């Protein structure tokens, strides 16, 4: 009896995963194109910081917003992080790990 239940679980898991994969495969092409057109991204070479000063995420993970601070361009993973930074840039700039 246990074997049958186990088999059913394996079958349903396989079914669910294979189903999920095919859905993802179909979806992957469309939403990615749409994301690219709606969500702005910036090249890492454009910004002077190594890390998002608000959340500490490396800018290589993706920059969706930037702000100017003194002579620097600071990249952020999200506009929310930029807003946080701009509330008190002097206190947060050290965490940005500016490049020279
Ligand atoms: Zn962030």
Boltz pocket constraint, residues with backbone or C-beta under 6 A from the ligand:
constraints:
  - pocket:
      binder: B
      contacts: [[A, 52], [A, 54], [A, 55], [A, 56], [A, 57], [A, 76], [A, 77], [A, 78], [A, 81]]
      max_distance: 6.0
